[in-house]
Amino acid sequence: MTVVSLNRFLDEKNLHLFFEVSLWSKAVFALSEIVAGVATYYVPLRFFLTVVLWVTRKEFVEDPHDLVANFLLHTVQHLSIGVQKFAAIYLVGHGMIKLWLIVGLLRQRLWYYPVSIIVFGLLISYQVYRYTFTQSVWLLLVTALDIVIIALTWHEYRYLRNRQRAAIASS
């Protein structure tokens, strides 16, 4: 990619479009967290066990020591009501906070930008902390996406703030 084509790719219009697309995708993910949290709160633990047994039944027939199937079964068997309720409240709260911030960013309210950067930074910190326990590649990918979104949010904030200042100065 040449410098000219890279500059064209990184122009304000394309960066803004990428920012909005990433926010909309994050909004869909936030909504799915809320739905998953509500479902987690109301679905009985026995149902989770039934689903895991149904999904893994063929794996256990083929290989009773299957790592993934045993992990899922072990996880569901050791869920408590307290853990289930915590997970539900965490998912709903996490999704609602992100959705609230995303709506503010899409409405281009300037004060949402620094607040969003701080909150997303805190969520990244927690994700990195969780990674030390899980070593989940998915967690790393979500964290990488969040870092890109923070960078785009910072760029968009600076762009909108400078545009506002220029409008005030020309008035």
C-alpha positions, 0 to 999 in steps of 0.5 A, a space after each residue: 500500500 502506498 503512502 497516498 493510498 494509505 492517506 486516502 484510507 485514513 482520511 476523516 470520512 473513512 475514519 468516521 465511517 469505521 468509528 460508526 461501524 465499530 460502535 454499531 457492532 459494539 452496540 449489537 454485542 452490548 444488546 446480546 450481553 443484556 439478553 444473555 444476562 436476562 436469560 442467565 438470571 431467569 433460566 434454571 441451572 438444571 436447564 444449563 446442565 440439560 443443554 450441556 449434556 445434550 450438546 456433548 453427548 456424542 463427544 462423550 460416546 466417542 471420547 469420554 476424556 474429551 477436554 472441551 466436553 469435560 470442561 463444559 460439564 464440570 463448569 455447569 455442574 459447579 455453578 451455584 445460584 450465587 455465581 449464576 446471579 452474579 454473571 447475570 447482573 454483570 452481563 446486564 450491567 456491562 451491556 447497559 453501561 456500554 450501550 449508554 456510552 455508545 448512544 451518547 457517542 453516536 449522538 456526538 455529545 462531546 462529554 461522552 468521549 472522555 467518559 467512554 475512553 475512561 470506562 472502556 479503559 477500565 473494562 480493558 483493564 478488567 479483561 486483561 486481569 481476566 485473561 491472566 486466569 483464562 488465557 482466552 484468545 477471544 478475550 484478547 480479540 475483544 480487548 484489541 477491538 476495544 483498544 482500536 475503538 478507544 483510539 478512534 474515539 479519541 480521534 473523533 473527539 479531537 476532530 469534533 472538538 476542533 470543528 466546534 471551536 472553528 464554528 465558534 471562532 467563525 461566528 
